[in-house]
Amino acid sequence: LTTFNTRPVLNLSSERTDYPTQKPEGLLELLITVASKEGDVVMDCFMGSGTTALVTQKLGRNYIGIELNPDYIKMAERRLAQEVLL
């Protein structure tokens, strides 16, 4: 049985991006794991800081992300690029 950390992203969390409605990676990991399988495509119509795309990528899924705010697009791009480098 896998344990998912679904606690809120608090100020001192290493996940924190300062996006106002950021969701915990563990919560998205749970939802994506339950609702899809490896290789599936997950679509996030309000991408924000890119948490869904980041978790989707880690779980071996593909993603489509849509975001209108250029600042949040840059934030998501940085997060995703950093994950690829790890």
Buried (B, 14 or more C-beta within 10 A) or exposed (E): EEEBEBEEBEEEBEBEBEBEEBBBBBBBBBBBBEEBEEEBEBEBEEBBBBBBBBBBBBBEBBBEBEBEEEEBBEBBBEBBEEBEEE
